[in-house]
Amino acid sequence: MQSRSSSRQRHPALIPLLGISLVAVAFISLTVGPVSLGWGRILAALTDPAHDRIARAILFELRLPRTLIGLMVGATLGLAGAVLQGYLRNPLAEPSVLGASNASALGAVIALYFGLSERHPAMLPLLAITSGLVAIALLFALAGRSESPLSLILAGIAVSTLAGAGISLALNLSPNPFAAMEIMSWLLGSIENRAMEHVWIALPCVFVGAVLLLANPRALDALSLGEDGARSLGVDLRRARRRLMLGVAIGVGGAVAVSGAIGFVGLIVPHLIRPFTDRSPSALLVPSMLGGAVLLTAADVLVRLIPTDAELKLGVVTAFLGVPIFLFHLLRERRLW
C-alpha cells in the first residue's frame, strides 16, 4: 500500500493527462479525413443544421460513429489486457490468450461465410458475441475446477487454436474469391464506414464487460500474491475467475464484432502505462482503459493521414506500431519482470 501511495503521488497527473489526450484525439478524429472540418464548420453543423448539411452528414453519419467505436474498442482492449496480465500474472497476456478474440472473429467469419450478415446487419455482431461466450464456456469446461491461471492459459491456447482452425477452414472453402476477400478484409480490422447502429450494438457489450472487469480490483491485487495468498485474504477465486472471463468475453466480443480483429492494443497499452504506476494490477485498470482508447483512435487518425490508394486496415497499423513499442519496453524493463 505504501508503494502504491508513493507512486500515485509521483504521477498524480496520469489519469488527467490521459483524459485530456482522449478528448484531443477524439476531436482530431472528427476533423481529419478527405474533407477537412475545422472548428467553424463543426460549430455550424451543431448549431445550424440547415446551414451546412454536407458538414453535418460527414460529422454525424461518418466520423462520429467511427470515433466513438474507436474509443470504445480501444478502451475495451486496453482494459481486458490489463486485467488478464494481472489475473494470469503474465506480461504477455491479452484477450487472444484465452481465445476470446479468435472465437469472436470466428463467429463473424461464419456470418460472412454463410451470407447471414447480408440478411441483417445485427447478425455479424450477434454471432461474434455468441461465439465469444461459447469459447468462455468451453474454456471453463477444459480448465475444470482448477483455479490455477496456468490451466486457463493452456485451455485458452486450445480454444484459440480451434477457432483459428475454423477461420482457416472458412477461407479454404470459401465459395468464391470475393467471399475470401471479404473475410480477409474483416480479419485485418477496421472501423471505416461504421454507422451509429454499430455503436448501439457494441455499447451494451462494452459497458457490461467494463463493469464486470472493474468490479473488484482488490481481487487482482490479491492474486499477485498467488492463489494461496489470495485465499488467505478472502478472495473467492472461482467467482473472480467467472466474473473476469465473462467480462472479457462480453466486452471483447462486442468490440471485435464491430471492428474486426485488432491486435497488440491489449498487449502494449498496460506496458506503456505500468512505469507510471506502482505496478499493482488494480492501478493499471482505468489508465489502461483510457490509454487503449487514445492509442486506437490515434492509430485510426494515422490510417487516414497515410497517403495510399486504398485506406490501410487498422489492424495492420496497430501491429506495426505495437511491435517496436513492445520490444522497446521489453528491453528496458525485462529486469523488473
C-alpha positions, 0 to 999 in steps of 0.5 A: 500500500505504501508503494502504491501511495508513493507512486500515485503521488509521483504521477498524480497527473496520469489519469488527467493527462490521459483524459485530456489526450482522449478528448484531443484525439477524439476531436482530431478524429472528427476533423481529419479525413478527405474533407477537412472540418475545422472548428467553424464548420463543426460549430455550424453543423451543431448549431445550424443544421440547415446551414451546412448539411454536407458538414453535418452528414460527414460529422454525424453519419461518418466520423462520429460513429467511427470515433466513438467505436474507436474509443470504445474498442480501444478502451475495451482492449486496453482494459481486458489486457490489463486485467488478464496480465494481472489475473494470469500474472503474465506480461504477455497476456491479452484477450487472444490468450484465452481465445476470446478474440479468435472465437469472436472473429470466428463467429463473424467469419461464419456470418460472412461465410454463410451470407447471414450478415447480408440478411441483417446487419445485427447478425455479424455482431450477434454471432461474434458475441455468441461465439465469444461466450461459447469459447468462455464456456468451453474454456471453463469446461477444459480448465475444470475446477482448477483455479490455477491461471496456468490451466486457463492459459493452456485451455485458452491456447486450445480454444484459440487454436480451434477457432483459428482452425475454423477461420482457416477452414472458412477461407479454404472453402470459401465459395468464391474469391470475393467471399475470401476477400471479404473475410480477409478484409474483416480479419485485418480490422477496421472501423471505416464506414461504421454507422451509429447502429454499430455503436448501439450494438457494441455499447451494451457489450462494452459497458457490461464487460467494463463493469464486470472487469472493474468490479473488484480490483482488490481481487487482482491485487490479491492474486499477485500474491498467488492463489494461496495468498489470495485465499488467505485474504478472502478472495473467492477465486472461482467467482473472480475467475467467472466474473473476469472471463465473462467480462472479457468475453462480453466486452471483447466480443462486442468490440471485435464484432464491430471492428474486426480483429485488432491486435497488440492494443491489449498487449502494449497499452498496460506496458506503456502505462505500468512505469507510471504506476506502482505496478499493482494490477488494480492501478493499471485498470482505468489508465489502461482503459483510457490509454487503449482508447487514445492509442486506437483512435490515434492509430485510426487518425494515422490510417487516414493521414497515410497517403495510399490508394486504398485506406490501410486496415487498422489492424495492420497499423496497430501491429506495426506500431505495437511491435517496436513499442513492445520490444522497446519496453521489453528491453528496458524493463525485462529486469523488473519482470 
